């Protein structure tokens, strides 16, 4: 009884071991190739549970997710204007045909990336040579990336790889050219600034001259109006004086003499030398003359 139980336990263990060796699971992020004595006998691209012949067949797994190829250093290319530019780019790719991928590069991701990098660089070099700096920087950048993606994908299919996207992250001038460009840009900005400053100074002088002109015109008109009003006032005053003093000429003469005395002896230091019989002293000598 104990022997039968032991045999049953051993058989169960052996069966479990054989079952574990006969099954494998493909994750949704993976693809698998089944080998039999070193030869490819099947490929599994869908996730799930699969069976294999233990000890005869083995399985190798590969990534089915989108991978990124990003260069460590920018590459130097020449544009249609024979100008050097540094281009930093990256590639999005994935395995499309796992069997072809294994046959072409041995399933080695490094070898696949090296092949893709060579293809992308060669295509970028070709396309940059057809375009100007303006086109690769902003004018036709999207078109350039699309063309590179399509051409690269055609070559990548030969190794079982699909190129989903090629993106140019940055396009720069080499350091020696950048300094020259920056100096030229700085000189251009200074020239524009000087032009704007000169234009501003000219406009300010024009505005200042116009303001001075308006000020002089306003002052002249105000002085003219003031003189006119003053003249009119003096005329009215003279008319009133003439009307008032015309009624009594003697009083007018007396008033004028008092005004003359007032203006003559305004200051204590004033000195006047006259003949005592002068008419100037007429009302000083006889203040009641002509009075009633």
Buried (B, 14 or more C-beta within 10 A) or exposed (E): EEEEEEEEEEEEEEEEEEEEEBEBEBEEEBBBBBBEEEEBEBBBBEBEEBEBEBEEBBBEBBEBEEBEBEBEEBBEBEBEEEBEBBBBBBBBBBBBBBBBBBBBBEBEBEEBBEBBBEBBBBBBBEBBEEBBBEBBBEEBBEEBBEBBBEBBBEBBBEBBBBBEBBBBEEBEBEEEBEEEEEEEEEEEEEEEEEEEEEEEEEEEEEEEEEEEEEEEEEEEEEEEEEEEEEEEEEEEEEEEEEEEBEEEEEEBBBBEBEEEBEEEEEEEEEEEEEEEEEEBBBBEEEEEEBEE
